[in-house]
Amino acid sequence: MQEQLLTIRQVEAILAERWPDDPPAHSTVKRWVAQGLFPGAFIHPLGNVWAIPRAALNDFQRPQLGRPPKKEGD
């Protein structure tokens, strides 16, 4: 069985349903994909668009905003 691949817009719609009170913007989802937060995502050679495996959304948690806290000694 072939894994279902999604576009950024499809991922955006799924995450908007998951977080209806604060859906992520298209540019935010695009950045998350480019940062590698969705394992297995790749740029599809036949359309030069991102292809994100549906399974990559199963355990996806929204990243925390802001800078990480400084460690002692930094």
C-alpha positions in Angstrom: 0.0 0.0 0.0 1.4 3.4 -1.0 1.7 6.1 1.6 -0.6 9.0 1.2 1.3 12.2 0.4 -0.1 15.7 1.2 0.5 19.2 0.0 1.3 22.1 2.3 -2.3 23.3 1.8 -3.7 19.9 2.8 -1.5 19.8 5.9 -2.6 23.4 6.7 -6.3 22.3 6.5 -5.7 19.3 8.8 -3.9 21.3 11.4 -6.6 24.0 11.2 -9.1 21.3 12.2 -6.8 20.1 15.0 -6.3 23.7 16.4 -9.5 25.6 15.4 -8.9 28.4 17.9 -5.4 29.1 16.5 -4.9 27.6 13.1 -1.3 28.0 11.7 -0.8 30.3 8.7 0.2 28.9 5.4 3.7 30.5 5.7 4.1 28.9 9.1 3.3 25.4 7.8 5.6 26.0 4.9 8.4 27.0 7.3 7.8 23.9 9.5 8.1 21.6 6.5 11.3 23.3 5.3 12.7 23.0 8.8 12.2 19.3 8.7 9.5 19.0 11.4 7.6 16.5 9.3 9.7 13.4 8.9 9.8 12.0 5.3 8.7 15.3 3.6 10.4 16.0 0.3 10.2 18.2 -2.7 8.4 16.3 -5.4 10.4 16.3 -8.6 7.3 16.3 -10.9 5.8 19.5 -9.5 8.5 21.1 -7.5 6.1 21.1 -4.5 6.4 19.7 -1.0 5.1 16.2 -0.5 4.4 15.4 3.2 3.6 11.9 4.3 0.2 11.7 6.1 1.8 9.7 8.8 4.1 12.6 9.7 1.1 14.4 11.1 0.1 11.6 13.6 2.3 12.7 16.5 3.0 16.3 15.3 3.0 18.9 18.1 2.9 22.6 17.5 6.4 24.0 18.1 6.9 26.4 21.0 7.1 30.0 20.1 10.1 32.2 21.0 13.7 31.6 21.7 14.7 28.6 23.8 15.7 29.5 27.3 19.4 30.3 27.9 21.5 27.7 29.5 23.7 28.6 32.5 27.0 29.9 31.3 25.7 31.2 27.9 
